[in-house]
């Protein structure tokens, strides 16, 4: 299979058109069109169906795009490691992070990374859904309490304490409580406060799917919630929120994960190292 033809096809399909792909790659539209046509002839299959407004991918085209994108990315990474490209990190780096962490510190981390590695095009996407890094084109993802996944490997970059917090004016017995998704359904929370373990009786007032929404609701005085220290540390220091204690056995771990079938590129490794430095005790 012609590698240039495959790269041209992926560029056209990913960018949504020959013009956009030409601007992205610097290759003339006529050359891109010729490469794709030659690839179709070589494979003896139609990859693009031309329409009045542009084109659409055939089933074979979608299959080839899905399978070839990670392979081409791996080839680029191999070239980088073997020294055919610059030895300093370069290229595009796409990371998915939970919104709660993105809102607390990732702007600072991204800015430092950009200063250290100006040749890397960094994209950080904040989202609470579970993404598939291979199918969705992510180099790595940051996840809280990840389940075992044979397709991913990585490193824990932060272990954090989970605290029960609320505004100083929030009171009540049982305590009004904001729950996350389908977690923390029990009415009594096991809490350790100033070295003493006790139970806190709660009354659920709302259930929100996003930790960021929960944090905002706590700040607005809607009730108490369990949140990691990294998120609410400054609010406790300045008195906006008060801690009612830490959740017993409630440690939360954040992991930096990447596809196990790919080696760790220089740009991805540099980002992971920066995270470790930022979150080190």
N, C-alpha and C positions, 0 to 999 in steps of 0.2 A: 504494500500500500504506500502510495506517495505521501510523504510526511508533509510537504508543503501544501498539497491538495487538502489533506486532512485539517491542517491549521487554518487554511482559508475557509473551509466549510464551517468549522467551529466558530470562527470569527463572525461570519455572515449570520449564522443561526443565533449566536449569542447576542449580537448587536441588533438583530431584527431587520437587517437590510444590507445591501451591498454598499450604499453610500455611507452608512454609519460605520460599517466594518472598514471601509477605506480610510475614513478619518481616524479610526482607532489604530489601525496597523500601519498606515502610510503606504499601503499597496493600492495601485490603481484599480478602479472598479472593473475595468476590462480584464485585468490580470486575475482578480478574484473570481470573476465569472468563468474564465477559462480554466482555472484550477478546479473549481467545483465541477464543471462539466467533464473534465478529464477524470476526476475521481469517480463520478457516476459511471463513466464508460469503463473504467478499470474494475469497478465493483459489479458492473452490469445491473445496476439498480437505480431507481429514481429517488433522490434524496429531498429535492425541493419541487413543489408544485407551483408553477408560476400562476399568479392571479392578476386581476386588473389593478389591484392596489399594491401588489408586491409579490409575496410568495407565502406558502405555508409548508411546514415540514410534513413529509410523509411519515408513516409509521416507522419505516426503515431509517429515515432521517432523524427522528426523535431517539430511536434506539442507539444510533451511532453517536449522536451528540452526548447522550447520557453516559455512554461507556468511554468515549474518547476524551472528554474534558479532564477527568482526574488523571488519565494517562499522560496527556500533554503537560499538565501541571507537574507531574512527577518527573518528566523528562527535563523540564526547565530547572527543577530543583537539583537533579543529578548533574546537570551542566554547571550549576552554581557551585556545588560541592567539589566537583572534579577540577574546578579552576578554569573552565572555558569562559566563565563570566568573572566579574570582579569578585575579589575575596571578601569584600564588605557586603553586608545585606543589601539587597536590591529587589525590585519587582513589586508585585501587589500582595498585600497581606490582609485577609478578611477574617475578622474575629466576631463571634457572637457572645454577648454577655447578658446576664440578668439585669433587668432595669434597675433593681434596687442597688446594685453595685455600680452600674453606669452613672447613676445620679449622684453617687457619693464621692467617687474618686477617679473615675476613668478619664475625665477630661484632662486632669493633671497628668495622668500616666501617658495618655496619647500625645500630649504636647511634649513631654520629655522624650518619648520615643522618636517623634518627628525631628527633634533637635539632634538627637544622637545619630539617626539614620535617615538623612534627607533623601536618599535614593529609593526609599521604600514608600509605596503608595498605600497608606494605612486606611482601612475602613473598619470601623467598629459599629456593629449593629446591636442596639439594645432591644431585647425582646424576652418575654416570659415563657414562650412556647418552647417545646423540645424540638430542636432542629436536627436534621440529618446532615452533618458536615460534608459527607461525600456527595450526596445527591444535590445539595444546595450550594455547593461551591465555597464552603468555609475551610480555611486552613486550620482553624482550631476553635474550640468553644470553651467557655467558662461555665461550669455547672455547680450548683449547690446540691450536696448529697446525691451524687449520681449513682444510678444502678449499674450493675456489672454489664458491660457491653464488650463483646469479643472484637468488635470492629474499631474500638477506640482504646487508646492508651494515653498515659499522661502522668501528671504529678500534682500532688496536693500543694496549693500555694498559700492557703490560709485556713486555720482552725479558729473559730470565733465562738464566744459565749452568747447564748440567747437569753435576753432579759425580758421580764414582764414590766412594761412601762406604760405610763399614762400622763396626762397633764395633772398638775398639782390640784386642780379643782374637781377632778373626776373622783367621785366617791360612790359608795353603795355596797351593800351586802345582800345578795351576792354582787360581785364586781361586774359592771357592764363590760363585755368582752367582744372583740372583733376577731373573727376566725379567718384562717386562710384556706381557701378551697375546701377540700375534704379532710383537712387535718385538724387536730386538737378538738375533737368532738366531746371529750370528757368534760364534765362540769367542774371537776376539781383538778387544779394544777399543782404539781409537786414543785415547790419553790424553796430555794435556800437564800435566806436574807441575813447578812451579818453572821454567817456561820451556823445559823439555826434553820433546820428544815421544818417546813410546815406546809399545809394545804391551803390554797386560796379558792374559795367558792366563787364560781363565775356564772354570769347570765349572758348568753349570747344575744347580742343586739344586731349584728349583721355578719354576713359571710362574704368576703371579697376574694377574687381570684388572683389578684396581683399584690405582691408585697409593697409595691410603691403606693397603691391605693390605700392599703392598710396604714402605712406610715403617714400619709396625708390625713387620713381619718383620725388617727391618734392625735396629730397636731391640732386638728380642728375640735378636739374634745369629745369625740363620739364614744370613746371608751378606752379600755386598755388592750394591749396586744403583746404578743411575743415577737421580738425583733432582735436581729444580731447587733452586737455592740458596735460594729463598724459603721452601722447606719445611724444609730442614735447617740453615739458617744458625745458629740458636741452639744446636742440638745440637753443631755443630762448635766454637762459641765456648766452651761449657761442658765440652767434652771427652767428651761422650757418644758422639759419632761422630768419625771421622777422615776427611779427604779424601785420596784417592789420586790426585787430579788432576781436571781438567776434560775432558769429552769434546770432542775436536776436531770442529768443525762441528756441535756438539750444542746450539746455542742453541735455546731454546724460547720461542715467542711466544704470548702470551695476547691474544685479541681480544674486544672488546665488540661484539656483533652484534645487529641488530634487523631486522625485515622491511623490505625495500626499498620495498614498495608503500605503506608508511605513513610519514608525516613523524615526526620525532623530537619527542615530547611534552616539555613542560617537566619533568615528574617524571623521565622517562627521561634527558633531557639532564643534569639535576642529578646523577643517580646516576653517569653516565659521567664527569662532571667530578670528582666526589669520588674515583672510582677513580684517575683520572689524578693527582690530588694525592697520594693515599695511596702510589702506587707510583712517584712521580717520584724520580729519583736524589737 
